[in-house]
Amino acid sequence: MTGLLYIGCYTPESGGEGAGITAVRRDPATGRLDSLGVVARTPSPSFLAWHPALPVLYAVNELEDGGVSAWAVDGETDLRPLGQGSTGGLHPCHLAVVPGGGYLVSANYSSGSVSVHRLGEDGALGERTDLLVHEGTGPNPDRQERAHAHMVSPNPGGGAILAVDLGVDAVYRYELEAATGRLVPLGSRVQVHAGSGPRHLARHPDGRSAYLVGELDATVTAYDLDGPAGGLQERGRVATTRFTGAEPSEIAVRADGRFLYVANRGPNTVTAFGLDGDVPSYVAEIPTGGTWPRHIALVGEHLYVANQRSHSVVGFHVDVESGVPQEPGDVLELPSPTCVLPAKSL
């Protein structure tokens, strides 16, 4: 399965043209992608995640009546449903399974809330155990009229779950009670730069640093990270692009911790940064080969970009030493792609 990718999308229910989750075979040497077809037909599976110990795949259903869905992956293209459930919120856009695999946590964007679902021993989706609603606004009246939870990030070693909220310029810190599935706040929320609109957070593999991308001000902020406690101490920030009018989407750190990558919607670029100092240092910025790069994923020696509006996933070979994605990329046409999730050995 290590040669596979699973691609999420928007379906007509959310104004997209996709039909569900697509399985794609990847050539590890060349980066070439070949579609194996839609393997799970479900409405707007815009973000995907794995169970940490089982071959179980999860997706949000980014609808007004938000949901999450689960499948057991029995083969490359054989996905067996393991349940669906309501998130209790509007337009869930991100989800993650906590270490240990007991619970699934989701971010409801439009209603600014975080929901929790219990998972069975086989990874099957159980009942919702909590729904916690954020409160507040930000200085941008068009985008920050209320809370907008955009990401949930459990600490890989256990402890704090970070919830990034674009609407109130904050990162919330929670502890999850294993017995009840309830979220307990860990002190006050971390307030970030006003009007930055924090979207996604990437953790450094050393566990001591994190990088937060601002969708509304096109910046990356570097933090010292206390993972178990969820503490964030700012070190500085830089622009994500040398172009104007950018709305950054995804942020990712390479497995060796040397480079950081940010996708910039608007300019339709990916920027590479070096991570040899306190703040990311600009290395290069390349076109994504499409329009509206909603998501990126680093897989082996390749970087894959989901270009939502041009209906393509583009793979670039990344130079090991310079960290720069090499043009031109290999293009696979897929309708309204929103997320690239590599399969893993389980």
N, C-alpha and C positions, 0 to 999 in steps of 0.2 A: 504493500500500500504506500510505501514511501515515494513512489513515482506518481502519485495522484494529487490533484488539487480538487477541492470542492468550491464552487462559485455560487455565492448568493446573488440575488437580483431584486429589482422592483417588478411587480406584475401589474396588469391593468387596474387592479384595485387601488393602486397608489400612483397611477399615471405612467407606469412602465410598460415594457413590452416582453418581459420574461415570463416563464411558466413555472419556475421553481428552482430547486438546487440542481446544478449541473456538475457531473463528474468529468474531470479532464485528466488525460494521461500526459505526464511530463517526461521529456527526455532529460535526465540529469546532466548529460554531457553538453547538449546544444541549447537546452532551454525550450525547445520546440513543444508546443501544446497541441493536443488533438482531443476534440470533444468526444465523450462517450455518451452524451445525451443527458436529458433531464432524468434524474434518479429519484426525486421527491417532488411531487407537485403540491405546492403549498403557497398561500398568498404572501407575497412580498417578504421572503426570507432575507432581509437586508443585512443581517449580521449573523455569523456562525461561530460556534465554539465547540471544543471537544470536552468530554469527561476526562479527568486526569489519569484514570486507571483503566477505563473500559472503552471498547470501540463503539461509543455512543456519541452521536452528533446532535447538537442543539441549534435552533434558529429562533430569532424573534420573528414575529409576524407583524410588520410595521403598518398597522391599520389603526383607524380611529378607535375601534374596539380591540385594543392590543392583546396579542397572545404570544405564547412560546410553544414550540413543538420539539419533539425528540424522536430519534430513530436509532435503532441498533444497526450498525454497518456489518452485515454478514458476508459481504464480498465487495468487489470494486463498484458494482452498480446495484447491489441488492440491499436496499434500506428498508428495514422493518419498523413500522410505527410503534413508538413507545409512549404515546400520549400527547395531548394538547391541553393547554390551560390558559386562563385569562390572567394578564398581568395586573388587571385592575386600573389600568391607565391608558393614556392616549399615545399612539405611535412609539412603541418601544424600539430603540435603535441600537442597543448594545446589551450583551449578556456575557456572563462568565460563571464557571463552576468553581466553588471554593475548594481549597486543598482538602483532601480527604474524600471529596466527591459526594458529600451529604446534601448539598443545597445548590440551587441555581439562583443567581442574582441577576436582575434585569433593570435597565434604565429606561423609564418612560419619558420621552422627550417633551411632548406637548403638554403633559400634565405635571411635569417636574417632580416625578416620584420614583422611588426605588422599590421593587417588589422582590420577594423571596419565595421560591418553591422548594418543597422537600423532594429529594430524589430517593428512589428505591435502591436496593442492593444491586439490581441489574441496570441502574441508571434511568429507570422509567420515571416519568414526570408524575409527581404527587400533588398534594394540595398546596395552595398558597398559604404561607405561614406569616407573612408580614407585608405591609404596604406602608411605606413612610414617605410623606409628602413634604418637599422642600418649600420654603416660603421666601419671598423677597423679589426684588427687581434689580435692574442694572441701568446704567445711564443711556443705553441705546434703546429708544422707545420702540423701534421696529422689531428688534430681536430679543430685547430683554425686558419685556412687559410683565414677565413672570418667570418663575423658575423653569429651567429646561435641563433636566438631567441627561447627560450625553454619554457617560461611560461609567462602568463599574470595574474596579481593578483590585482583586484580592491579592494580598501579599503571598507570594509563592510558598514561603516557609510558614505560613499561618500568621494569625494576628489581624491587623487592621485591614478593612476593606475601604478603599478610597472611591468616592463617588464624585465625578467631575460634573459641575453644573454650569453650563454656558450662560444661563439667564441671570444668575446672581453673582457671577465672577468669584466662584468659590470651589474649594475641594472639601467635601465632607469626609469625616473619618468615623467608621463604624466597627464595632465588634459584633460578630454573629454568635448568639447563644446556641450551642450545639444541641441542647435538649429541646428548645422551643422553636428554633428557627426565627427568632426575633432579632432585629437590629438594635444595638445599643450605641448611642453616640459616644465617641471618645473625645471628650472636651469640645471646645468650640471649633467651628469650621475654619479652614485656612483661607483667608481672603487674598485673592490675587489682584493684579492690576485692573483698575476700573475700566470697563469697556473692552477688555481683551477678549471676552467670550471664550473661556477655556473649553476645549472640545475633547481631546484625547491626551492621555499620559502614557509615556513609554518608560519602562524601568531599565536601568543598566544591568547587565548580567551579574555585576559584582554586588548588587543589592543595596548599594550605598548612594546611588544617584538616580534621579528621575528627571524627565524632560516633559514639559507641558506645552502643547501647541494652542495658541489663541486663534480661533477662527475669525474673530472680528477685527483684530489689529495685526494679524499676520506676523506673529512673533513666536519664538520658542524661549521658554524660561527654564533655566537650569536650577535644580534644587539638590541640596544634600537631603538624603532620605533615611529616616529611621523606619525601616519596613514594619516590624512588629507593632510599633506604636502609631505608625502613619504620620510621623512628624516630617514636615517639609520646611527647609530653611533655604531661602533664595540665595543664589550665587550671582545671578545676572541674566540678561536676556538679549536676544539678537533677532533681526528680521529673518523671516523664512524665505524671502525672495528678493531679487533686485528689480522686480516689476511692480507696478501698481495694480490695485484692484483685485488682490488675491484673497481667496477664502480657503485657507489651508484645511485639509481634512485629516488624513492619517499621518502618524509619526511612528518610526520604527528604529530600533537600535540593532546593529549587526551582532551576530552571536559572539564574536570575539571582542565586542565592546569598543572597537576603534572608530566606528563611523555611525552617524545618525542620518536618517532620511526623512524628508517631509514632502508630501504631495500638495501642490498648490493649484486649486481650482481657480479658474479665471485665466492666469497665464498658461495653465496646462503644462506645468513643469514638475520635476522632482529635484529638490536641492539636497546635495550631499554635504555633510558637515563632519569635520574631524573632532574627536573627543579627547584630545591630549591636553586640554586646559580646563580651567574652571567653567568656561562657557563654550558652546560649540563654535568652531571656526569654519568659515565658509570654504568649501573645496571646489564645487562646481554645481551648475544648474543646467539640466537637460530637458528637452521637450518629451512629453509622455507618449507621443505618437497618437494622441487622441484628444478628446474633449471631456472636461470635468472629471479629473481623476479623484474618485471618491475613496479609494482604498489602495494600499500597497502592502506587499508581503515579501519578505526576504526568505528565499528557499535555496539552500546550498549556495552556489555561486551566482545565483540569479535574483533579480528584483522583478516582481510582477505587479503591474498597474491595472486596476479596474477602471477603465474610462467609461463612466456611466452613460454620458450623452452621445458618445460616438459608437457605443455598442461594441466595445472591444476590450480584450485583455492582452496587454503587451508585455513580453518578457525581455529583460535586458541582462546581458552578462555583466557582472560587476568585477572590475579589476581588483584583484586581491590586495595589491599594495597601495594604489591610489584611492581606492574606494569609489571610483567614478563609474556609473553605469555606461556601458558602451553602446553607441548607436550604430546602425538602426536596430530596433528590437523586433522580435518575432511576434506576429499579430495573429490572434485568434478572435474571430467575430462571434460575439455573444450578445444577446439583447439585454440592455440595462443592467450591466454587472455592478455590484455594490460591495462585494467582499470576496477576498481570496484566502482560503484556509487550506494549508498543506495537510495532507494525511500524515499520520505518524505511526510508528511501530508501537503496538500496544500489547 
